[in-house]
Amino acid sequence: MFLKRDERVLLQLAAKDGIEEINVAIAKLRRGNPAAFHDGDSLRERVFLVQPANWIPCQGSIRPAPTQSPRKSD
């Protein structure tokens, strides 16, 4: 369930060009290596180190999500 080295490089290069290129690269990677990506079933079994957003299904987390302090105006 990992990306191969060349797949990671492809994704890193896409990241330099923005979200649209990231989405194109992910679509390509999913077709070539679907096992490298979680689906709803595998996420439900996963335990995260830090609590993910509420909409991400998971079995649990080790630490709670960090609290965000309000931004101070300058």
DAWOHU-V855860 format. One record per run of one state. SS is the DSSP state (A for helix, B for strand, O for the rest). FROM is the first residue (numbers start at 1). LEN is the number of residues. If there is no record, write none. Layout:
ss:SS from:FROM len:LEN
ss:SS from:FROM len:LEN
This chain:
ss:O from:1 len:4
ss:A from:5 len:11
ss:O from:16 len:3
ss:A from:19 len:14
ss:O from:33 len:1
ss:A from:34 len:3
ss:O from:37 len:3
ss:A from:40 len:6
ss:O from:46 len:1
ss:B from:47 len:4
ss:O from:51 len:9
ss:B from:60 len:4
ss:O from:64 len:11
